[in-house]
Amino acid sequence: MAGQSLLPEFLEAIKEDAVGMQDPHGRETELSFWESVRESDNAKLIHAYLEKYPNGEFRARAQIRVGELTPDRHHVIERRK
């Protein structure tokens, strides 16, 4: 009967491992999407990646790219003067 007390912990560990695993097909799809937009000069395409994969592998890079493509309003006003 002592072995039964380990069963819930064992099942919980398996569940955590399963949640942590990423679907290989899903990863390929995300990678393909990122590859198609990463060098784009259109911030909306990068935003589309971020909307589809808000916690995606390339999230930080996408956010940096959006920052590069989206001019700061203050900066734009200074350029016009």
FENZIQUI-V184914 format. One record per pair of residues at least 12 apart in sequence whose C-alpha atoms are under 7 Angstrom apart, sorted by sequence separation. I is the first residue (numbers start at 1). J is the second residue. If there is no record, write none. Layout:
BEGIN
I	J
I	J
END
This chain:
BEGIN
34	49
33	49
46	62
46	66
43	66
43	69
43	70
41	69
END
